[in-house]
């Protein structure tokens, strides 16, 4: 997917997340936000996969271990991780970057719905090794 389409897709996903946050506000469990965001994205016509399991590859060998479920994969292009924590930490961004590598995706969005203003404190865009 080219850069322009990825930017357009991430903007649409952010718009859906803002709608979910406006509707629900902070204070719920991650699973509630994930379910509502999935609903919102499907209602807007996007293809999504919830809790998509990523296999672990070590030294070019796929291991019989599935310990990395993505919260959402949108249009087979954008990994979305949903959090409901006091604040986003560096480990959350590192986790998303690892998921991007395993899923071979370029862009991921990290949302923390447990904030007053999603765009100010609860949103991070992560790019997998490519300049934006």
Secondary structure, DSSP 8 states (H G I E B T S, - for coil): --HHHHHHHHHHHHHHHHHHHHHH-S-S-HHHHHHHHHHHHHHTT--EEEEEEEEEEETTEEEEEEEEEEEEEETTTEEEEEE-SSS--HHHHHHHHHHHHHHT-SEEEEEE-SSS-HHHHSEEEEESSS--
